[in-house]
């Protein structure tokens, strides 16, 4: 959050001394093609390049505001670190992060849909304490909101490493506990807690991954969306096995624990899976503080140590030294404590530092607000709409319900792959990809209101999942 978070893309501002990046050709050795030459524009020292990400690949970025005008030292130091990461290139370290961070990305969708799948079965067994409030979905959304705010804010202060290592572990523990809850309220409480962990984990995984990526590989952040679909798919397949065989009949008036173990098995399985991956994240890859966060804290020596360790381990090199980094000066306000009122204030004020940045922040917040509002409305009211129009969506048996659900989630794996390709395609870019995806989804959504048969229901809904 804010300016001190320094969440700038790896193609950000150049350093004050551009003599080491003004060479016309730079070899791109990390992609394994020795003959592949990348040409960079020669600029006068201190100039800031502007790129349009819709006309070129993720190797460039169009900036919403100039960091140079707010904190010149931070801008120059960040540029030096970006160049060093580009020099080191793509290594096994980043690929491990893609896999392990990606699974963390999947955990958010996995756990959100886990409670959603369990909710009807839990309600059937325990009853609904209030006729006016559906407690489990509400608990999930409150937990996600609290987790996103708490983890996102605290990670700026305590650093990415601790937050990264603890968020997923906390999820796994409370998912396992949730499977043993004896009543509706206690289960809802556990849902809220593990959702808080998932909400923070979702933010940290993409952020941490981006901050270690070379410029030319920034498109992998877009491609990470495939892990969201993986989370849905894993849960859908597990639910197909457990919920279709170990759940009370939808029309049953009495539902006992012995006849309704499916939602418990679902939570135990998902919790164990998350626990294994949480342990893998602290054993298979030793997460370090991200160089860009360390720069924002003016911890220059640690920046060099992190970059040197990655370069040495994978037989790479970079030209940045501690003397060169310290020669740029001291980052604004880093002489004060991270808990000082000024620095905490900047985490929020920084989001509205300029008119254009404030507008961008507001639009993004509004976009997510609308998505969060429309999604549950769509899922709740659409079945009633289709029923009123005489649509036959198939029998409502447990097997058919969870089979169709699993098929839909498998179809969702296609969308991120196509998006990753389109983002890097000249003439399409990020905005074009978003526009195309939104247009196709809109057409399919309107078309879905006209379905009449079970086959149409499954086919169009799967297409919507893939497109969105």
GIMO-V30969 format. One record per helix or strand of 3 or more residues. SS is the DSSP state (H for helix, E for strand). FROM is the first residue (numbers start at 0). TO is the last residue. Records with the same first field share a line. If there is no record, write none. Layout:
# GIMO-V30969
SS->FROM-TO ; FROM-TO
This chain:
# GIMO-V30969
H->1-4 ; 28-30 ; 66-69 ; 71-87 ; 91-125 ; 134-157 ; 159-177 ; 183-210 ; 214-216 ; 218-222 ; 224-241 ; 261-282 ; 290-295 ; 299-312 ; 321-325 ; 340-351 ; 354-387 ; 397-422 ; 428-447 ; 453-466
E->24-26 ; 36-38
